[in-house]
Amino acid sequence: MSSKSYSTGLKAKDQQSPVRELQPLPKANAEAIDFLNSLTEEELQMLFFSETLAIVSDSGEPQGELTIEVQTGKYKDELGIMSHCLIVHAFSRGFLDKTLSGNSLLGYVSRKLELMEQHSQEFIKFFVLPMERKTSLLKKDEQLVVTRSVREGEEMKTSTSVFSWHSTAGFLSEAANLVLLRVMAWRRTVPSDARFLAFDIEGKLGYCTYQALGFQTIQVGHQEAEVFIVEQAVQSDEGIPSSWQFYLLSDGHLAKRIQVGSSGCCIITKMPVLREKDETEPPPTFEKKPLLWEEDMELYSRFLERKVRRGCSRPGAPIISRLLLSLCPTEMRTPGDLGVPGEGSGPPRAPPGGVPPQPHPLPAAAPRGPGAGVGLPALPAAAPAPRRGHLRRRVFRFLRRAPLAVPRPALLPPAQSFPLAGPGGERRRRRRRRRRRRLYL
């Protein structure tokens, strides 16, 4: 693994440091990588909120405030590709031993807390020699580029380090650390034996570990709250080890932060409204019930309407047969002649378990009148009348062209003669009578 560093300054005595090879970099273990991969979208949705803590001295005097905010957003990489990410913004400003100081942090991390880009700045306004330090981390071309600049008075030193992206698996930036602490607060546990990668205070890459110190009840305003204490330790082979203690509420709010070995701490002054997970109830199950459509009034009415559309007003009585019966005279309305069973007609049905009754032939009508007893010779069979049945053919041809839509409950009245107006009305009436006589014959 290679890294190059150089420095530039405002003075002529600033020199550029030569490129040098670094020792093999540390690696995160499998427990740390598995913990980062176990993060779910539901957990991350509960972490988007802002919080503010007061910076107080050992005597309890306020020295400033610290604000931490995590929100969702989008990040545009160097290729112009937009992707969803978590945006972490932290800002603090106060006094350190009566000296104005502060720091700011802006980071973009993925859903698995992988670094995309981060910028941090820290300053201390000493009266004689003010100091300012900036650090920039950027993922570029499958590499992690780290740029640091330190300014003391008028002198500035800048160094750049390049790491292979594959060798930084399990790396935790400062922005990712703030999000990971909220996840631990929700889970009420820390990754056991997990060893992450992180930069120490001096910018050296080392190991980052977490340890659970148990639960404790603290006073927040006029309320008491139970907090989960997590200790973070960062140590490298060349740098100075450092550790912090975080007092976390059940929903991830930071109640207290202490840097071991430094004066003062950050503490919450007002109890926030704790967020809780929404328990989703299982969907209700409905048993399948048999559909009795004959007993349902709406379904049965739909069934009857559909029968009317298909041409049946009721079972056994087609609509076309009723049209034919209405067009024919009263003497011809015999269901047997038209081949359509009428109401109450049809072959007699057999009783249950019995023999169907046989139809009885009707007796012939006895002749009456003065010549009733005279035997008459048999007449030859009459030839079929010409144009017999033309009215029926016309009726059927008319019905084939355009079927009539007749309301279901009503039948057409029998055809009745009506007076014909005009000079030719009498001739048409006689012509119509002759046609009717031929039909009867």
C-alpha positions as CSV (number, residue, x, y, z in Angstrom):
1,M,0.0,0.0,0.0
2,S,1.5,3.3,-1.0
3,S,0.9,6.8,0.2
4,K,2.5,10.1,-0.8
5,S,2.6,13.2,1.2
6,Y,3.8,16.7,0.4
7,S,3.6,20.2,2.0
8,T,3.2,23.7,0.7
9,G,3.4,26.9,2.6
10,L,3.5,30.6,2.4
11,K,7.1,30.8,3.5
12,A,10.1,29.9,1.5
13,K,11.4,27.5,4.1
14,D,8.5,25.1,3.6
15,Q,9.8,21.9,2.0
16,Q,8.1,19.1,0.1
17,S,8.4,15.7,1.8
18,P,9.5,12.8,-0.4
19,V,7.2,10.0,-1.4
20,R,7.5,7.1,1.0
21,E,6.2,3.6,1.3
22,L,3.8,2.8,4.2
23,Q,3.7,-0.3,6.2
24,P,1.0,-2.9,5.6
25,L,-2.3,-1.4,6.5
26,P,-4.5,-2.9,9.2
27,K,-7.6,-4.8,8.2
28,A,-11.1,-5.1,9.7
29,N,-12.2,-8.5,10.9
30,A,-15.2,-10.4,9.7
31,E,-17.4,-9.4,12.7
32,A,-17.1,-5.7,11.8
33,I,-18.0,-6.3,8.2
34,D,-20.9,-8.5,9.0
35,F,-22.3,-5.9,11.4
36,L,-22.2,-3.3,8.7
37,N,-23.9,-5.6,6.3
38,S,-26.7,-6.4,8.8
39,L,-28.1,-2.9,8.7
40,T,-31.7,-2.8,7.4
41,E,-33.7,0.0,5.8
42,E,-36.2,-0.1,8.7
43,E,-33.5,0.7,11.2
44,L,-32.1,3.5,9.1
45,Q,-35.5,5.1,8.8
46,M,-35.6,5.6,12.6
47,L,-32.3,7.5,12.7
48,F,-33.3,10.7,10.7
49,F,-33.5,13.4,13.4
50,S,-31.6,16.3,14.8
51,E,-30.4,16.9,18.3
52,T,-28.6,19.6,20.3
53,L,-26.4,19.2,23.3
54,A,-24.8,21.8,25.6
55,I,-21.1,21.9,26.1
56,V,-20.4,22.4,29.8
57,S,-17.2,22.6,31.9
58,D,-16.3,20.5,34.9
59,S,-18.0,23.1,37.1
60,G,-21.2,22.9,35.1
61,E,-20.9,26.3,33.3
62,P,-22.1,26.4,29.7
63,Q,-19.3,26.7,27.2
64,G,-21.2,26.2,23.9
65,E,-23.4,23.7,22.1
66,L,-23.1,20.7,19.8
67,T,-25.7,19.9,17.0
68,I,-25.9,16.6,15.2
69,E,-28.3,15.9,12.3
70,V,-28.8,12.8,10.2
71,Q,-31.0,12.9,7.1
72,T,-31.5,11.1,3.9
73,G,-30.5,12.6,0.5
74,K,-28.8,12.0,-2.8
75,Y,-25.2,12.1,-3.8
76,K,-23.7,12.8,-7.2
77,D,-20.4,11.1,-7.9
78,E,-17.6,12.1,-10.3
79,L,-19.4,10.4,-13.2
80,G,-22.6,12.3,-12.6
81,I,-24.5,9.3,-11.2
82,M,-27.1,10.1,-8.5
83,S,-27.5,7.6,-5.6
84,H,-29.3,7.6,-2.3
85,C,-27.2,8.3,0.8
86,L,-27.2,9.4,4.4
87,I,-26.1,13.0,5.0
88,V,-24.5,13.7,8.4
89,H,-23.9,17.2,9.6
90,A,-22.4,18.1,13.0
91,F,-21.3,21.5,14.3
92,S,-20.0,22.7,17.6
93,R,-18.8,26.0,18.8
94,G,-17.7,27.1,22.3
95,F,-14.8,28.0,24.5
96,L,-11.9,25.8,25.5
97,D,-10.0,27.3,28.5
98,K,-11.5,30.6,27.6
99,T,-10.3,30.2,24.0
100,L,-12.8,30.2,21.2
101,S,-12.8,26.9,19.4
102,G,-15.1,24.8,17.2
103,N,-15.4,22.2,14.5
104,S,-17.8,21.2,11.7
105,L,-18.4,17.9,9.9
106,L,-20.3,17.2,6.7
107,G,-20.3,13.6,5.4
108,Y,-22.1,11.4,2.8
109,V,-22.3,7.7,3.5
110,S,-24.1,4.9,1.8
111,R,-26.8,2.7,3.3
112,K,-24.1,0.3,4.5
113,L,-22.1,3.2,6.0
114,E,-19.5,3.2,3.2
115,L,-17.8,6.5,2.8
116,M,-18.6,8.6,-0.3
117,E,-17.3,12.0,0.7
118,Q,-16.5,13.8,4.0
119,H,-15.2,17.2,4.9
120,S,-14.2,18.3,8.4
121,Q,-12.7,21.4,9.9
122,E,-11.4,22.3,13.4
123,F,-10.1,25.6,14.7
124,I,-8.7,27.1,17.9
125,K,-8.3,30.8,18.1
126,F,-5.2,31.1,20.1
127,F,-4.2,34.7,20.8
128,V,-0.6,34.3,19.6
129,L,-0.8,31.5,17.1
130,P,-4.3,30.5,15.8
131,M,-4.6,26.9,14.5
132,E,-6.9,25.5,11.8
133,R,-7.0,21.9,10.5
134,K,-9.0,20.6,7.6
135,T,-9.5,17.0,6.4
136,S,-11.1,15.8,3.2
137,L,-11.9,12.2,2.4
138,L,-13.1,11.3,-1.1
139,K,-13.8,8.0,-2.9
140,K,-12.3,8.4,-6.4
141,D,-11.5,5.7,-9.1
142,E,-11.8,2.9,-6.6
143,Q,-9.4,4.7,-4.2
144,L,-9.7,6.5,-1.0
145,V,-8.0,9.9,-1.2
146,V,-7.3,11.7,2.1
147,T,-6.2,15.3,2.0
148,R,-5.1,17.1,5.2
149,S,-4.1,20.7,5.7
150,V,-2.9,22.2,8.9
151,R,-2.4,25.9,9.3
152,E,-0.6,27.5,12.2
153,G,-0.4,31.2,12.0
154,E,0.8,31.9,8.5
155,E,2.3,28.5,7.8
156,M,0.2,25.8,6.1
157,K,1.1,22.2,5.5
158,T,-0.8,19.9,3.2
159,S,-0.5,16.1,2.8
160,T,-2.3,13.7,0.6
161,S,-2.6,9.9,1.1
162,V,-4.1,7.4,-1.3
163,F,-5.5,4.0,-0.2
164,S,-6.9,1.2,-2.3
165,W,-10.6,1.0,-1.8
166,H,-10.7,-2.8,-1.4
167,S,-8.3,-2.6,1.5
168,T,-10.6,-0.2,3.4
169,A,-13.4,-2.7,3.9
170,G,-14.9,-2.1,7.4
171,F,-13.6,1.5,7.5
172,L,-15.7,3.9,9.7
173,S,-15.5,7.6,9.1
174,E,-16.6,10.2,11.7
175,A,-20.0,10.5,9.9
176,A,-20.5,6.8,9.9
177,N,-19.6,6.5,13.5
178,L,-22.4,8.9,14.5
179,V,-24.9,6.8,12.6
180,L,-23.6,3.5,14.0
181,L,-24.0,4.8,17.5
182,R,-27.7,5.3,16.9
183,V,-28.0,1.8,15.5
184,M,-26.4,0.4,18.7
185,A,-28.8,2.4,20.8
186,W,-31.8,0.8,19.0
187,R,-30.4,-2.7,19.3
188,R,-29.1,-2.2,22.8
189,T,-26.0,-4.1,22.0
190,V,-22.5,-3.6,20.4
191,P,-20.8,-5.9,17.9
192,S,-18.8,-8.3,20.0
193,D,-15.1,-8.7,19.1
194,A,-15.6,-6.4,16.1
195,R,-12.6,-4.4,15.0
196,F,-13.2,-1.6,12.5
197,L,-10.8,0.7,10.7
198,A,-10.7,4.4,11.6
199,F,-8.3,7.4,11.7
200,D,-7.0,8.6,15.0
201,I,-6.6,12.2,16.1
202,E,-3.3,12.5,14.2
203,G,-4.7,11.1,11.0
204,K,-3.1,7.6,11.3
205,L,-5.1,4.6,10.2
206,G,-5.8,2.2,13.1
207,Y,-8.4,0.1,14.8
208,C,-11.7,1.2,16.2
209,T,-13.5,-1.0,18.8
210,Y,-16.7,-0.6,20.8
211,Q,-17.5,-1.9,24.3
212,A,-20.8,-1.9,26.2
213,L,-20.5,-0.5,29.7
214,G,-24.0,-1.3,30.8
215,F,-27.1,0.7,31.6
216,Q,-27.5,3.7,33.9
217,T,-30.3,6.1,35.0
218,I,-29.5,9.8,34.7
219,Q,-31.4,13.0,35.4
220,V,-32.5,15.0,32.3
221,G,-34.3,18.1,33.4
222,H,-37.1,17.0,35.7
223,Q,-37.2,13.5,34.3
224,E,-35.2,10.4,34.8
225,A,-34.1,8.3,31.8
226,E,-32.3,5.0,31.3
227,V,-29.2,5.3,29.0
228,F,-27.0,2.7,27.3
229,I,-23.3,3.5,27.7
230,V,-21.0,2.7,24.8
231,E,-17.2,3.3,24.9
232,Q,-15.3,3.8,21.7
233,A,-11.6,3.4,21.5
234,V,-9.3,4.3,18.5
235,Q,-5.7,3.3,18.5
236,S,-3.0,3.0,15.8
237,D,0.5,1.7,15.8
238,E,2.1,5.1,15.7
239,G,-0.5,7.5,17.1
240,I,-1.9,8.3,20.5
241,P,-4.9,6.2,21.6
242,S,-8.1,8.0,22.4
243,S,-11.5,7.0,23.7
244,W,-15.0,8.5,24.2
245,Q,-18.0,7.5,26.2
246,F,-21.5,7.9,24.7
247,Y,-24.7,7.8,26.9
248,L,-27.5,6.8,24.5
249,L,-31.2,6.9,25.0
250,S,-33.4,4.1,23.7
251,D,-34.2,5.8,20.3
252,G,-30.6,6.8,19.5
253,H,-30.6,10.4,21.0
254,L,-27.3,11.2,22.6
255,A,-27.7,12.2,26.3
256,K,-24.1,12.7,27.2
257,R,-20.6,12.5,25.5
258,I,-17.3,12.5,27.4
259,Q,-13.9,12.4,25.9
260,V,-11.7,10.5,28.3
261,G,-8.8,12.8,29.6
262,S,-10.3,16.1,28.6
263,S,-12.2,18.7,30.6
264,G,-15.8,19.3,30.0
265,C,-18.5,17.2,28.3
266,C,-21.6,17.5,26.2
267,I,-24.9,16.9,27.9
268,I,-28.5,17.1,26.9
269,T,-30.6,19.8,28.6
270,K,-34.2,18.8,27.6
271,M,-35.7,15.4,27.4
272,P,-36.7,14.7,23.8
273,V,-39.8,12.8,22.7
274,L,-38.6,9.3,22.4
275,R,-39.4,7.5,19.2
276,E,-40.7,4.0,19.1
277,K,-40.9,1.4,16.5
278,D,-44.2,0.9,14.8
279,E,-45.4,-2.7,15.4
280,T,-47.1,-3.9,12.3
281,E,-50.0,-6.2,12.9
282,P,-50.4,-9.3,10.7
283,P,-53.0,-8.9,8.0
284,P,-56.4,-10.3,9.0
285,T,-57.4,-13.7,7.5
286,F,-61.0,-14.2,6.2
287,E,-62.5,-17.6,5.9
288,K,-63.9,-18.6,2.5
289,K,-67.7,-18.8,2.7
290,P,-70.0,-20.6,0.2
291,L,-71.8,-18.2,-2.2
292,L,-75.6,-18.8,-2.1
293,W,-76.5,-16.6,-5.0
294,E,-80.1,-17.8,-5.1
295,E,-80.6,-16.3,-1.6
296,D,-78.9,-13.1,-2.4
297,M,-81.4,-10.6,-3.8
298,E,-78.9,-8.6,-5.8
299,L,-77.2,-11.6,-7.4
300,Y,-80.5,-13.2,-8.2
301,S,-81.8,-10.0,-9.9
302,R,-78.6,-9.9,-12.0
303,F,-79.2,-13.5,-13.0
304,L,-82.7,-12.7,-14.1
305,E,-81.5,-9.7,-16.1
306,R,-78.9,-11.7,-17.9
307,K,-81.6,-14.3,-18.8
308,V,-83.7,-11.6,-20.4
309,R,-80.7,-10.3,-22.4
310,R,-80.1,-13.9,-23.7
311,G,-83.7,-14.1,-25.0
312,C,-85.5,-15.9,-22.1
313,S,-88.2,-14.2,-20.0
314,R,-88.6,-17.2,-17.9
315,P,-87.6,-20.9,-18.0
316,G,-89.3,-22.8,-20.9
317,A,-90.8,-19.7,-22.7
318,P,-88.5,-18.2,-25.4
319,I,-89.3,-14.7,-26.4
320,I,-89.5,-15.5,-30.1
321,S,-92.3,-18.0,-29.5
322,R,-94.3,-15.3,-27.7
323,L,-93.8,-13.0,-30.7
324,L,-95.1,-15.6,-33.1
325,L,-98.1,-16.3,-30.9
326,S,-98.9,-12.5,-30.7
327,L,-98.7,-12.2,-34.5
328,C,-101.0,-15.1,-35.2
329,P,-104.8,-15.0,-34.8
330,T,-106.5,-16.3,-31.7
331,E,-107.7,-19.5,-33.4
332,M,-104.1,-20.4,-34.4
333,R,-102.5,-20.0,-30.9
334,T,-101.8,-23.6,-30.4
335,P,-98.4,-24.4,-29.0
336,G,-98.4,-27.7,-30.8
337,D,-98.7,-26.1,-34.2
338,L,-95.8,-23.8,-33.6
339,G,-93.7,-26.5,-32.0
340,V,-93.3,-24.5,-28.8
341,P,-94.5,-25.8,-25.5
342,G,-96.9,-23.4,-23.9
343,E,-97.7,-22.8,-20.3
344,G,-99.2,-25.9,-18.8
345,S,-98.5,-27.9,-22.1
346,G,-96.0,-30.5,-23.0
347,P,-95.9,-34.2,-22.4
348,P,-97.3,-35.4,-19.1
349,R,-94.6,-36.1,-16.5
350,A,-94.4,-39.4,-14.6
351,P,-95.1,-39.3,-10.9
352,P,-92.2,-40.1,-8.7
353,G,-91.4,-43.8,-9.0
354,G,-94.4,-44.5,-11.4
355,V,-95.1,-45.1,-15.1
356,P,-95.8,-42.0,-17.2
357,P,-99.5,-41.8,-18.3
358,Q,-100.3,-42.4,-21.9
359,P,-102.1,-39.6,-23.8
360,H,-105.8,-40.4,-24.7
361,P,-106.9,-39.8,-28.3
362,L,-109.7,-37.3,-28.6
363,P,-113.0,-38.7,-30.0
364,A,-114.0,-37.5,-33.5
365,A,-116.8,-34.9,-33.6
366,A,-120.2,-36.5,-34.5
367,P,-121.8,-35.1,-37.7
368,R,-124.9,-33.0,-37.1
369,G,-127.7,-31.7,-39.4
370,P,-130.2,-33.3,-41.8
371,G,-127.6,-35.2,-43.8
372,A,-125.7,-36.5,-40.8
373,G,-126.5,-40.1,-41.5
374,V,-125.6,-40.0,-45.2
375,G,-122.3,-41.5,-46.1
376,L,-120.1,-39.3,-48.2
377,P,-117.4,-40.6,-50.5
378,A,-113.8,-40.1,-49.6
379,L,-112.3,-37.0,-51.1
380,P,-108.9,-37.0,-52.7
381,A,-106.1,-35.4,-50.8
382,A,-106.0,-31.7,-51.4
383,A,-103.0,-30.3,-53.1
384,P,-101.0,-27.8,-51.1
385,A,-102.2,-24.3,-51.5
386,P,-99.8,-22.0,-53.4
387,R,-97.8,-19.6,-51.3
388,R,-98.9,-21.4,-48.2
389,G,-97.0,-20.2,-45.2
390,H,-95.6,-17.1,-46.8
391,L,-96.6,-15.0,-43.7
392,R,-94.6,-17.2,-41.5
393,R,-91.6,-16.9,-43.8
394,R,-91.9,-13.2,-43.7
395,V,-92.1,-13.2,-39.9
396,F,-89.0,-15.4,-39.6
397,R,-87.1,-13.3,-42.2
398,F,-88.0,-10.2,-40.3
399,L,-86.9,-11.7,-37.0
400,R,-83.6,-12.8,-38.5
401,R,-82.8,-9.3,-39.7
402,A,-83.5,-7.4,-36.5
403,P,-84.6,-9.2,-33.3
404,L,-87.2,-7.3,-31.4
405,A,-86.5,-6.3,-27.8
406,V,-89.6,-6.9,-25.8
407,P,-89.9,-6.1,-22.1
408,R,-89.7,-9.1,-19.9
409,P,-92.9,-9.0,-17.8
410,A,-95.3,-8.0,-20.7
411,L,-96.4,-9.9,-23.8
412,L,-97.4,-8.4,-27.1
413,P,-101.1,-8.0,-27.6
414,P,-102.7,-10.0,-30.5
415,A,-102.7,-8.3,-33.9
416,Q,-105.9,-6.3,-34.5
417,S,-107.2,-4.7,-37.7
418,F,-107.2,-1.0,-37.9
419,P,-109.0,1.3,-40.5
420,L,-106.9,2.2,-43.4
421,A,-107.2,5.8,-44.6
422,G,-107.3,6.8,-48.3
423,P,-109.1,5.8,-51.5
424,G,-107.3,2.5,-51.7
425,G,-108.0,1.4,-48.1
426,E,-110.9,-0.9,-49.0
427,R,-108.9,-2.7,-51.7
428,R,-106.1,-3.3,-49.3
429,R,-108.5,-4.6,-46.7
430,R,-110.0,-7.2,-49.2
431,R,-106.6,-8.3,-50.3
432,R,-105.6,-8.8,-46.7
433,R,-108.7,-11.0,-46.1
434,R,-108.0,-13.2,-49.1
435,R,-104.4,-13.8,-47.9
436,R,-105.7,-14.8,-44.4
437,R,-108.2,-17.3,-46.0
438,R,-105.4,-18.9,-47.9
439,L,-103.4,-19.2,-44.8
440,Y,-106.3,-20.9,-43.0
441,L,-106.7,-23.4,-45.8
